[in-house]
Amino acid sequence: MKAKQLNHVFLTLQSCMIAVMKDSGGNNYKVPHLNKNGLEREENLPLHLHCDIDIVNKDLTLLQQ
């Protein structure tokens, strides 16, 4: 697998994980569309995505229950 394709796959994985976390671990989410090809053409494609700390803390609290 080429590096470009691998980066696209991992960005999708990260966006799905963030969506799952926003849904408190559920699977009632839609795969977010990131427009990766467009961002890549504009040379703005990130290497990783940011997850809001409030989402992380909320899910950590759920896991500790």
C-alpha positions as MATLAB code, in Angstrom:
seq = 'MKAKQLNHVFLTLQSCMIAVMKDSGGNNYKVPHLNKNGLEREENLPLHLHCDIDIVNKDLTLLQQ';
ca = [
       0.000    0.000    0.000;
       1.363    3.419   -0.916;
       1.996    6.026    1.780;
      -0.674    8.363    0.357;
      -3.334    5.662    0.478;
      -2.234    4.547    3.930;
      -2.533    8.105    5.248;
      -6.085    8.302    3.836;
      -6.975    5.026    5.574;
      -5.626    6.157    8.936;
      -7.386    9.524    8.703;
     -10.658    7.683    8.077;
      -9.941    5.387   11.023;
      -9.249    8.367   13.276;
     -12.413   10.176   12.165;
     -14.486    7.038   12.830;
     -12.940    6.634   16.275;
     -13.783   10.247   17.123;
     -17.360    9.702   15.882;
     -17.656    6.574   18.061;
     -16.364    8.502   21.056;
     -18.882   11.304   20.422;
     -21.573    8.598   20.429;
     -20.292    7.322   23.817;
     -19.005    4.108   22.295;
     -22.091    3.342   20.241;
     -22.265    2.417   16.611;
     -25.013    4.827   15.567;
     -22.764    7.184   13.656;
     -22.106    8.038   10.042;
     -18.600    7.817    8.620;
     -17.491   11.456    8.428;
     -16.608   12.748    4.968;
     -13.275   14.550    5.152;
     -12.775   15.495    1.471;
      -9.260   14.054    1.718;
      -8.557   14.348   -2.006;
      -9.516   18.018   -2.033;
      -7.459   18.753    1.058;
      -4.534   16.933   -0.485;
      -4.778   18.970   -3.694;
      -4.704   22.129   -1.577;
      -1.771   20.685    0.410;
      -3.840   20.919    3.616;
      -4.295   17.212    4.355;
      -3.432   16.604    8.024;
      -1.344   13.688    9.244;
      -3.606   13.239   12.270;
      -6.911   14.563   13.596;
      -7.580   16.454   16.793;
     -10.052   15.089   19.328;
     -11.549   17.534   21.803;
     -10.377   16.845   25.361;
     -13.959   17.043   26.648;
     -14.906   14.046   24.485;
     -11.917   12.085   25.771;
     -12.705   12.919   29.406;
     -16.395   12.030   28.968;
     -15.501    8.612   27.546;
     -12.846    7.953   30.178;
     -15.513    8.585   32.813;
     -17.843    6.119   31.070;
     -15.105    3.479   30.978;
     -14.374    3.877   34.685;
     -17.988    3.209   35.704;
];
